[in-house]
Amino acid sequence: MKNEEQTKIRKPKQARSIKMKEKILNAAFQLFCEKGYYKTTTNEIAQRAQVSIGSLYSYFKDKDTIFMEILNRYHNQFQTTKNKIIDTLNLFNGENREGLHALIKILIQLHEESKELNRELNVLSYYNPTIAKIIQEQKEQTLQDVVHFFMQFKNDLKIDDLEATAIVIFDMISATVDRIVFEKNEVDRERLINAAIEIIYKFFKE
C-alpha cells in the first residue's frame, strides 16, 4: 500500500508542474503564518493556491508533508545564512565592534525573513519531536558560529573559559535578537544592538 501511495506522488520536472508545486508551498506558508499549522486545512491551501484538491494530493501526501518541505527549505536558508555569517565575520578580523554589529544584524535579518514561521515553529516544537530536533540543531550551529567568532579574538579576551563565555554571550545575543524581532520596543533597535555590543566588549582587553 505504501508503494502505491508513493507512486501517486508526482515529482515535478516540467516548468508548469514545478510552478504548481511552488504555488502550493507558497500558499501553505502564508496560511501557516496567518492561521497556524493546526487551523490550516489542505482544502484551504488548495483554494489559496488556486489548484484543485486532487492536484494538491498529487504532489503532497498530506499537510505534514507540505509543512516538512517548507521546514526543510527554511533549514537550507538557515545554512546559507550561516555561511554568510562566517564570511562576514572573516571580513572583520581584528575589528571587534564592527564584527559583533555585523553578526547581530545578520541574525536579525534571518529571523525577520521568516518571522511568522519562527513563531509557529516555537509552538510546534513542544508537540513535534522532529521540529524540536531541527530547531535545536539550528541553535547549536549558531552557537558554534559565535564560538568561531570569539576564537578569532582569543588573544584579545580577558577570560579563561572561552566556550562557557561564548555560550553566555550567545544567550544574550539571542535574547537581544528576539526582543528586536518579536517584541514591540520603545527603544530604537540600533541602541539595543549597541548596548549589547558594549556589554560583550567588556570581555575584551583594553
SULFEN-V798390 format. One record per residue. N is the residue number from 1. RES is the residue in three letters. NEAR is the number of other ideal C-beta (glycine too) atoms within 12 Angstrom. Layout:
N/RES/NEAR + N/RES/NEAR
This chain:
1/MET/7 + 2/LYS/9 + 3/ASN/8 + 4/GLU/9 + 5/GLU/14 + 6/GLN/12 + 7/THR/12 + 8/LYS/16 + 9/ILE/21 + 10/ARG/22 + 11/LYS/14 + 12/PRO/20 + 13/LYS/10 + 14/GLN/11 + 15/ALA/10 + 16/ARG/14 + 17/SER/18 + 18/ILE/16 + 19/LYS/19 + 20/MET/26 + 21/LYS/32 + 22/GLU/21 + 23/LYS/27 + 24/ILE/39 + 25/LEU/32 + 26/ASN/23 + 27/ALA/33 + 28/ALA/42 + 29/PHE/31 + 30/GLN/22 + 31/LEU/32 + 32/PHE/37 + 33/CYS/27 + 34/GLU/19 + 35/LYS/20 + 36/GLY/22 + 37/TYR/34 + 38/TYR/16 + 39/LYS/15 + 40/THR/27 + 41/THR/22 + 42/THR/30 + 43/ASN/19 + 44/GLU/25 + 45/ILE/39 + 46/ALA/28 + 47/GLN/21 + 48/ARG/27 + 49/ALA/29 + 50/GLN/16 + 51/VAL/30 + 52/SER/18 + 53/ILE/22 + 54/GLY/15 + 55/SER/25 + 56/LEU/33 + 57/TYR/23 + 58/SER/22 + 59/TYR/34 + 60/PHE/34 + 61/LYS/22 + 62/ASP/19 + 63/LYS/28 + 64/ASP/21 + 65/THR/24 + 66/ILE/36 + 67/PHE/35 + 68/MET/25 + 69/GLU/26 + 70/ILE/38 + 71/LEU/35 + 72/ASN/18 + 73/ARG/24 + 74/TYR/32 + 75/HIS/27 + 76/ASN/17 + 77/GLN/23 + 78/PHE/33 + 79/GLN/21 + 80/THR/18 + 81/THR/29 + 82/LYS/29 + 83/ASN/19 + 84/LYS/23 + 85/ILE/34 + 86/ILE/28 + 87/ASP/19 + 88/THR/27 + 89/LEU/33 + 90/ASN/20 + 91/LEU/18 + 92/PHE/23 + 93/ASN/19 + 94/GLY/15 + 95/GLU/22 + 96/ASN/28 + 97/ARG/21 + 98/GLU/21 + 99/GLY/33 + 100/LEU/37 + 101/HIS/30 + 102/ALA/28 + 103/LEU/45 + 104/ILE/42 + 105/LYS/32 + 106/ILE/34 + 107/LEU/40 + 108/ILE/30 + 109/GLN/24 + 110/LEU/32 + 111/HIS/33 + 112/GLU/20 + 113/GLU/22 + 114/SER/28 + 115/LYS/22 + 116/GLU/25 + 117/LEU/33 + 118/ASN/31 + 119/ARG/22 + 120/GLU/33 + 121/LEU/35 + 122/ASN/25 + 123/VAL/21 + 124/LEU/27 + 125/SER/23 + 126/TYR/12 + 127/TYR/15 + 128/ASN/21 + 129/PRO/12 + 130/THR/19 + 131/ILE/29 + 132/ALA/19 + 133/LYS/17 + 134/ILE/27 + 135/ILE/27 + 136/GLN/18 + 137/GLU/20 + 138/GLN/32 + 139/LYS/28 + 140/GLU/18 + 141/GLN/25 + 142/THR/34 + 143/LEU/27 + 144/GLN/21 + 145/ASP/37 + 146/VAL/38 + 147/VAL/27 + 148/HIS/28 + 149/PHE/39 + 150/PHE/35 + 151/MET/21 + 152/GLN/27 + 153/PHE/31 + 154/LYS/21 + 155/ASN/14 + 156/ASP/21 + 157/LEU/25 + 158/LYS/16 + 159/ILE/22 + 160/ASP/10 + 161/ASP/16 + 162/LEU/24 + 163/GLU/20 + 164/ALA/16 + 165/THR/26 + 166/ALA/30 + 167/ILE/22 + 168/VAL/23 + 169/ILE/36 + 170/PHE/31 + 171/ASP/20 + 172/MET/27 + 173/ILE/38 + 174/SER/28 + 175/ALA/21 + 176/THR/36 + 177/VAL/33 + 178/ASP/25 + 179/ARG/24 + 180/ILE/29 + 181/VAL/28 + 182/PHE/20 + 183/GLU/17 + 184/LYS/9 + 185/ASN/18 + 186/GLU/9 + 187/VAL/16 + 188/ASP/11 + 189/ARG/24 + 190/GLU/17 + 191/ARG/16 + 192/LEU/28 + 193/ILE/32 + 194/ASN/21 + 195/ALA/25 + 196/ALA/34 + 197/ILE/29 + 198/GLU/19 + 199/ILE/20 + 200/ILE/33 + 201/TYR/25 + 202/LYS/20 + 203/PHE/27 + 204/PHE/26 + 205/LYS/13 + 206/GLU/9
